[in-house]
Amino acid sequence: MTDRHSSPRLPVKLYRRVCVVLTEDAVLAEELLSRKKLAQEVAGRLTDRVLLVRPGRVEALLDELRKMGHTPQVVSRSG
């Protein structure tokens, strides 16, 4: 018999030192992914607005965003 007040266990992995791009809306995320040079720097899409950046590719991604006319805000960067 299971306790109806207990929640099922959900396996979760936490990662440190990952870079994500958080866009204002899903349309902008689609626009970014439609650019071949930028899309190759993205490892995956976490939500409709959040893109996961490939390890070691942050600078290339930032350069490409700037070439597109965007002004990315870097929230935190470790040396």
C-alpha positions as a printed Julia matrix, in Angstrom:
79×3 Matrix{Float64}:
  0.0    0.0     0.0
  1.39   3.39   -0.96
  1.09   6.55    1.06
 -1.12   8.91   -0.9
  0.66  11.93    0.6
  4.11  10.92   -0.58
  5.3   12.04   -3.98
  7.03   9.69   -6.4
 10.79   9.94   -6.61
 12.14  11.65   -9.67
 15.78  11.18  -10.66
 17.44  14.56  -11.2
 20.9   15.51  -12.43
 22.36  18.91  -11.62
 25.16  20.36  -13.68
 27.6   23.12  -12.86
 29.22  25.48  -15.29
 26.69  25.37  -18.08
 25.72  28.25  -20.3
 22.2   28.92  -21.45
 20.63  31.55  -23.65
 17.37  32.84  -22.23
 15.29  34.61  -24.88
 12.33  36.93  -24.38
 10.03  34.61  -26.3
  9.92  31.38  -28.29
  9.91  33.23  -31.63
 13.32  34.75  -30.91
 14.7   31.33  -29.91
 13.47  29.97  -33.26
 15.12  32.88  -35.08
 18.42  32.16  -33.36
 18.24  28.46  -34.19
 17.51  29.25  -37.83
 21.0   30.77  -38.14
 23.35  27.95  -39.11
 26.44  29.43  -37.4
 24.59  30.05  -34.19
 22.69  26.76  -34.22
 25.94  24.77  -34.31
 26.89  26.34  -30.97
 23.67  25.12  -29.33
 23.61  21.67  -27.73
 19.87  21.6   -27.25
 16.69  23.33  -26.32
 15.61  23.09  -22.69
 12.32  24.97  -23.08
 10.73  27.05  -25.81
 12.8   30.05  -24.59
 15.99  28.44  -23.21
 18.88  27.15  -25.34
 21.77  25.12  -23.94
 25.18  26.19  -25.27
 27.85  23.62  -26.15
 30.78  23.53  -23.7
 33.57  25.89  -24.68
 31.48  27.68  -27.31
 30.25  30.68  -25.31
 32.54  33.23  -26.98
 31.65  32.01  -30.48
 27.97  32.22  -29.6
 28.35  35.74  -28.18
 30.24  36.84  -31.31
 27.5   35.47  -33.56
 24.76  37.14  -31.5
 26.59  40.47  -31.81
 26.95  40.0   -35.59
 23.18  39.55  -35.71
 22.77  42.91  -33.99
 21.88  41.59  -30.55
 23.44  42.92  -27.35
 23.63  39.83  -25.11
 23.7   40.38  -21.37
 26.15  38.02  -19.66
 24.87  37.42  -16.14
 27.79  35.46  -14.74
 31.06  34.29  -16.16
 33.73  32.24  -14.41
 37.34  32.8   -15.37
